[in-house]
Amino acid sequence: MELEAVLRQNAELEEFLESLVVAHAKAVQEQGLEDRLDGIRRDIAICFNDLTTLNGMLTSCDGQIREEIDFLQKCRQKIGKLNRKRRQLIEKRDQWSNGTDIEVGKYSPVSFTIDSSYRAALEQYLKLADGEDDTDSGSPERTWRTLKILNLCRDGVSQSIKQATELLHEFHKDQEFFEREFRTQSARVRRKINAIDDEIGKNNVARRELLSRVGLPLRASKESSRAQRLLHLNLNNGGDQESEEEDIANHAEEFIEMKIASLQDQLTYKKENSSSLAVDRDLWNDCIECVKKLEDRIKSVLSDDKNLSNATTAQMRPWMEQSLQELTEIIASTDNRVLVKLVRDEREVIEKAYHEISKRTEINDTTSASKNGRSNPSFLVVSKSPPKIAVTDKTAQRSNNDSTSSGSLTFLKDKSKKKE
């Protein structure tokens, strides 16, 4: 049984015991409830015994309080470990996310040379073209020279174009390589960040479960839709909730330490209370035994004398005195408010019956002494202790027929008759 269940059951027992105190007070004072009284006494005894048992369950070496303390200590260690792990993961994620802060120096340019020797031939051709006139324009030698120069220019420019084309092709290859590598490395960064986010998510789930088990439940986070995340519509609320969770989690260890200290104080109190609970249980059993013994004695004498003669009352008085003394000692032996109330209620009933019997006996003693004074010399009773009960049969009969008998004495007789 978990600590919370034991404490709840303990509280329910204490509440039930309080209701039994009220029912017990009513049952011992009012007539017609004698049948319920024994059941109420048994229920009270069961309550005292169960409270003692539950207290033992709480304070034993492997009891619920010690188990809860051990559990909280383990949870505190786990939460501390999860908090440290989470901080490391967040720091690692920031390192993978904040790459824009890294600066890369500029590299020295690399020059590429393209052969353009045709430029010299081109300049020569241009000079020949500028210097020719109408007279020698048709000269075969000049014309063939021009053709030769143009052929050189054509071959030279073709060679330059070929070199430039090959260089441009290399540039395109480099560009494709850079794009491919950039996509690969970007995907790697995203995978790293996603993997870290998954670890943070698992960390949050484990931490949230532990916090809930120690009495610090967190609000369940609502998953944002993809559109909300893209449009940043849920950033503020999510940030506030995450900040609140972090604040609770960061103070969880302090909360658990306070809870452990409270449980240790409770364990100390329960230990100190263990012996008193056992004593109170035994005292109530002694009270019931004392009352039952008196009731059985009264039942025994009333079975032979249903009219409650003076001889019977004289026999009952010392029994009542003994019971009253025992109940007084029980009251003095405890400071339990509930037990004191219960025993006092039992004692008051016996005390009322005892006073009624004493009152009837005094009346009968007075009547008997008056008769003896007229028939016997006074010296016959000098230095003689008068008997505790000295009533005649007539006095007893008159007393038994007296309509002013108290309710407490009648109640005591009724209880004895019920037992028969």
Residue, then its C-alpha position, 0 to 999 in steps of 0.5 A: m500500500e502506498l503512503e498516500a493510501v495509508l495516510r488517507q485510510n488513517a485520516e478516514l479512521e480518525e474521522f470515523l472514530e470521531s463519529l463513534v465518540v458522538a454515537h457512544a456518548k448518545a448510547v451510554q446516556e439514552q435508554g433504548l440504545e443498549d443493543r447498539l452500545d456493545g457494537i459501538r465499543r467494538d468498533i472503537a476498539i477496532c479503530f484504536n487497533d487499526l490506527t496502531t497497525l497503520n502507524g506501525m506500517l508507516t514507521s517500520c524499517d520498510g514502512q511507507i514513510r521510509e519507502e517514500i523518503d527513499f523514492l523521493q531521494k531517488c527521484r531527486q537524483k534522477i531529476g538532477k541528472l535529467n536537468r544536467k543532461r537537458r542543459q547539455l543537450i540545449e547547449k549542444r543544439d545551440q552549437w549546431s543551430n548558431g553557425t551564422d556566428i562563425e566567420v571564415g576568412k577570405y582566401s587569396p584568388v587563383s589566376f587562370t591564364i588563357d592563351s590569346s596569341y592571335r591578338a598579335a596576328l589580328e593587329q598585323y592584319l588590321k595594319l595591313a588592312d589600313g595600309e592597302d590602297d586601290t593600286d595594290s589591292g589586287s596583289p596576290e602576295r598581299t592577299w595571300r598574306t592577309l589570308k595567312i594572317l586571318n587563318l592564324c587569328r582564326d586558329g588562335v581564337s579557336q584555341s582560346i575559346k577551347q581553353a575558356t570553354e574547358l575552364l568554364h566547364e571546370f567552373h560548372k563542375d566545381q559549382e555542382f560539387f559545392e551545391r551537392e556538398f552544401r546540401t549534404q552538410s545542411a542535411r547533416v546539421r538538420r539531422k543533428i538538430n533533430a536528433i538532439d531535439d528528440e533527446i530533449g523531448k525524451n528528456n522532457v517526458a521522463r522529467r515530466e513523469l518524475l515531477s508528476r510522481v513527486g507532486l509537481p505535475l506540469r501542464a501537458s504541452k500542446e503540439s503546434s501544427r506545422a503551419q503554426r510553426l512556420l508562421h511563428l503563430n505559437l511562439n509566445n505561448g510555447g515560450d511562456q509554457e516552456s519557461e514555466e516548466e523550466d522554472i518548476a523543474n529547476h526548483a524541483e530538487e529544492f521542493i523534494e528536499m523540503k518534502i523529504a524533511s517534512l516526511q522525516d519530521q512526520l516519521t519522528y512524530k509517528k515513532e514517538n506516537s507509536s507507544s502512546l497509540a498502543v497504550d491508548r488501545d490497551l487502555w480502551n480495552d481495559c476500560i471495556e473489560c472493567v465495564k463489562k466485568l461490572e455489568d456481568r456482576i450486576k447481571s448476576v445479582l439481578s438475576d436473583d434479585k430483580n427488585l434490587s433490594n438493599a442487600t443487592t445495592a450494598q453488594m453493588r456499591p464496592w463493585m462500582e467504587q472499584s470500577l470508578q477507581e479503575l476508570t479514573e486511573i485510565i483517564a489519568s494515564t492518557d492525554n488522548r482527547v478522544l480516549v478521555k472523552l470515551v472513558r469519562d462517558e462510561r464513568e459518568v453513567i456508573e457514577k450516576a448509578y452509584h450516587e443513586i444507590s448511595k442516596r437510597t442507602e442513606i435514606n434506608d440507613t436513617t430509617s433503620a437507625s431511628k428504629n434501632g434507637r428506640s429499641n436498643p440502648s445507645f451504648l450498644v453501638v458506641s465505638k461501633s462502626p456502622p455498616k455501609i448498608a443497614v436497611t430492613d426489608k420494609t425499607a428496601q421494599r419501599s425504596n424499590n417502589d419509589s417512583t423517583s428512581s434516577g434514570s442512570l440506575t434504571f439504565l444500568k438495570d436495563k443494560s443488565k437485563k438486555k445481556e440476559 
